[in-house]
């Protein structure tokens, strides 16, 4: 089997991919044809062929299919939860969280506590402690919008079905247990607490992230910056970190004559699994640590195994011992990059120039994971190859070793001088990334690539690498051009599609409608609300970050032709300032009676047109006509001054009403006597101040859309409004019950779909 384990790993990977993508028949067929052809041409022997078949079937039935776990039993009533804590405990000033294995229902439960004010937590709340408390447990929230992060699915990938939120920490009673893992966790937290006391807050956060795999203290903006520029791997403990710590141990033990070379290898062999636990036990650190241990064992025994076999065995081992690991993005990215670099080792050795080798590594790593990047983050920065070329050598040769050294020097009295010196250098390095982020931010934005695009991408990628390896650079160049054309063609798909979409996003108690015209002639956003604080009425970024931005990115939208703001309430405009920071907006349209001061319009970029449109007028966006029915005069109230829009989309007449009251509804009926509609955006989230019987009687809508928050404090939609809609036999679609609602249309026909 020497030199053939990668075939078995490919079989396991095929089963994993079949489960992740639901294309089991196609993938199995392609793999079986490929492996059978290799056997036919005598490229592989009978044993690896049989093992590949067996592992293909084993992993397909062994690995979890999350779709079968979507139906969760509701457990809203209070129960007593009791069992051991089975995850690291995250303790911050704003949150306490951990996972407990309940012994009564035999399920994992994600537990969270949000303190009213900063305080200290009981030291008994540790990994391995046995805890008990009485509270309500429930199924986690699931995604209710396209492109939205699915928290329920995320917890299911960690084998967690339920969550609980503690209202009072006094309800939690914990008793420490003793064991090897518990002792290691205690050591980890003791070291972390010590570094927090001895180092500056910023330096301590980097030591936590780069030495112990805990990036919870790293500035949120920095984490997002690393994600945007494809540098998240630098924050994750991986082969780079394991290599550095192995090198440091080797230097200290050998060069200082503390141990012989042979005993040093044994010491490293024992220490690496311990370090994997201390560093948080993420897939990337286990992959690197296990590979290093196997290579040391092979060296000591004299066995001749190639590195690809070692990586394949580590892949199979991790997949077999933790079947849910397949869903972790760190596991997927770590092995994708490592396999790509191993298969490219001949290319890397074609040049002796270290600068070119680093450039090759950065380039190969970036293009190897590009489809995964689009799937999880919806964007790719072409200039990230250059950024990684600069930052990877800096982190690997200086900053990460510096953090390990700072940890070693922490007890010394002059460690603060080193702390200050290292951070001054690091600030300069980070300015380079910020410069790229400010001046070279031209991302490719796309949702998950279609399966046929991914398949064709990797076929071209493999051909590209083969031509490059054979130094047939002209063929490789042509193949690279085809890859670029494939990605450009995928990005241009909406511009060739005759299908348009209207989406009522579920942003809770607020409005946000996205209209995508056929052939991408225009993208119009009607309102962009946000949640806000009832103390100072400041808008929150939460709905923008969790719903609006992910949806637009998932649709490949970077530019909005028009943002129409019906009125100035925060539940209709709160996300606009954030939107203007990250998206190109051509035009913002408001009524003449819109109070622009509430939106802080002084922050609107100069290239954004701000226009006013009064009632009884028309506007054209991307060749599509909107009639503005109201307001014609100032009603001296933001709700009553709501812009009322009428348009035809997919053969249906739509009326968007903002938050108008019954009086404005009567004005619309009186001024436009021949108006008829099919789809009514119910005004003011279904408040009883709107949706008068006269409006429904006169306009005879067939479908009612109600954007409304779950269990909202206002009692929206009002029972009387719902009853009036039902009496008219209208189809009622509500975001609190159905999640986001979409209308896909082509020419004069279309269909409504719900997400939840």
PyMOL commands that set and color helices and strands:
alter all, ss='L'
color gray80, all
select helices_A, chain A and resi 5-21+24-40+46-62+66-69+151-156+169-171+180-198+201-212+220-228+232-234+239-255+261-278+283-301+307-321+323-327+329-343+345-348+354-368+370-377+384-409+415-439+451-469+473-496+518-520+542-554+570-573+576-582+596-599+601-603+662-671+683-686+693-699+719-727+735-738
alter helices_A, ss='H'
color red, helices_A
select strands_A, chain A and resi 78-84+90-91+96-102+107-113+130-139+160-166+173-175+379-380+444-445+500-504+513-516+523-526+559-564+584-590+609-612+617-621+624-630+644-649+652-656+679-681+703-706+731-734+741-746+749-754
alter strands_A, ss='S'
color yellow, strands_A
deselect
rebuild
show_as cartoon
